[in-house]
């Protein structure tokens, strides 16, 4: 049986399949003084461009956007696998990918893959939502080949001075229900991530990302409304929050009519350490 948090996530993604790529597939990312096309593109870039056989697992693949980026390469020897617990997200992914990847409905805590069968594991905005993260990491160590790589994007720190900061402040007073505690809090800090990946992984790097979601105030509001805590508010509370938000961000509006929106995220990349014999 799904846990309470998994039941909520399954319901959310049944109602809003494809929502993650809707907001982030084309959102530029500031990282280490440069700008990347998107948080998905940062993960796609981890997979080597060469002709040797490679198996890539997209963990919690959603609607398949990241797998599509990889499939577009037409790279010989590249085998793509996507796993997600949402049948609704996978239905969108099947249409998108048209057979370019093997798609599996399942949970990250019990991967239906063989030992040492995967070269690269990627995951976009999912690990911080998962129950029993230590079991998930044990499964990654099991299925990764020695020397295989893992790269994940997870939520990061609040970036000050933009619409998300305004929204977060309003949510503290608007919430009718307590925030849902999704996943393990260690995934939400740099020290926690490093501690979780200390076992069985080497060359662990964590980069801070600032994802740009700027847009007209109502478009920005629509993206914020699909955060998990806001989604759980009643329609009346959402309407009240919307009015307060649009008023509060008016001073942030630029000459182009847009308001700044910055999502703080992190990208962790690590190498699976071969076991000593």
C-alpha positions, 0 to 999 in steps of 0.5 A, spaced: 500 500 500 502 507 498 504 511 504 500 517 505 505 521 502 505 517 496 498 517 495 498 524 495 503 524 490 499 519 486 493 523 486 497 530 484 500 527 478 494 524 476 491 531 476 497 534 473 501 529 469 506 533 466 506 539 470 514 539 472 516 539 465 511 544 463 514 549 468 522 547 468 523 544 461 525 551 458 527 555 464 534 557 464 539 556 470 544 560 473 550 555 475 557 557 477 557 564 473 554 560 467 547 559 464 544 553 462 538 551 458 534 548 463 535 543 469 533 537 465 539 539 460 544 539 466 542 532 467 542 530 460 549 533 459 552 528 465 551 522 460 557 521 455 557 522 448 560 516 445 559 510 441 560 504 447 553 501 450 550 505 455 544 504 460 541 510 463 535 510 468 531 516 469 528 515 476 521 518 477 521 520 470 515 523 470 512 525 463 519 523 459 522 530 458 529 528 460 529 521 456 526 525 450 532 529 450 537 523 450 533 520 445 534 526 440 541 524 440 540 518 436 546 515 440 548 508 438 548 504 444 544 508 448 539 504 452 534 508 456 530 506 462 524 510 465 521 508 472 515 512 475 510 510 480 505 514 476 501 511 471 498 517 469 505 520 468 508 514 464 502 514 459 504 521 457 511 519 457 509 513 452 506 518 447 512 522 448 517 517 447 514 513 442 518 507 444 525 510 444 525 508 452 523 502 456 518 505 461 516 501 468 511 503 473 514 502 480 518 504 486 525 507 487 525 503 493 525 496 489 528 497 482 526 491 477 533 491 474 539 487 475 545 488 479 550 492 476 546 493 470 546 501 469 551 506 467 548 512 469 542 514 474 539 521 473 533 524 477 529 530 476 526 533 482 524 527 485 529 524 491 527 529 496 520 527 495 521 519 496 520 515 503 525 511 506 531 514 502 536 510 505 533 504 501 533 508 495 540 509 495 541 502 497 538 500 490 542 505 486 548 502 489 545 495 487 543 497 480 549 501 478 555 498 475 562 500 479 564 507 476 557 508 474 555 515 475 548 518 479 546 525 478 540 528 481 536 535 481 533 536 488 530 543 491 535 548 494 535 554 498 530 560 498 533 565 493 531 572 496 528 578 492 523 575 488 516 572 487 517 565 490 520 569 497 513 573 497 509 567 496 512 563 501 511 568 506 504 569 504 503 561 505 505 561 512 499 565 514 494 562 509 495 555 510 489 551 512 493 545 513 500 543 516 505 542 510 506 535 508 512 532 510 515 529 503 521 525 503 527 525 508 529 532 510 537 530 509 536 531 502 534 538 502 541 540 505 548 540 502 551 537 509 545 532 509 546 530 501 553 529 502 552 524 508 547 520 505 552 519 499 558 518 503 557 510 503 558 507 496 560 513 492 566 518 491 567 524 487 561 527 490 559 534 488 553 539 489 552 545 485 547 550 487 542 552 481 538 558 480 532 556 476 529 562 472 521 562 472 520 569 470 513 571 467 507 575 467 504 575 474 498 571 473 503 566 469 508 566 475 502 565 480 499 559 476 506 555 477 506 557 484 499 554 485 502 547 483 507 547 489 504 541 493 502 545 499 498 550 495 495 545 491 492 542 498 489 549 500 481 549 499 479 553 492 477 559 497 483 559 500 487 559 493 483 565 491 484 569 497 492 567 496 492 569 489 489 576 490 494 577 496 500 575 491 498 579 485 498 585 490 504 583 493 508 582 487 506 588 483 512 592 486 517 587 483 514 588 476 519 590 470 518 594 464 517 588 460 511 586 465 514 580 468 516 579 475 522 575 477 521 568 479 527 564 482 527 557 484 533 554 488 535 547 487 541 543 487 545 538 483 549 532 486 553 528 482 557 522 484 561 516 482 559 509 484 565 506 488 567 499 486 567 494 492 574 492 494 575 484 492 
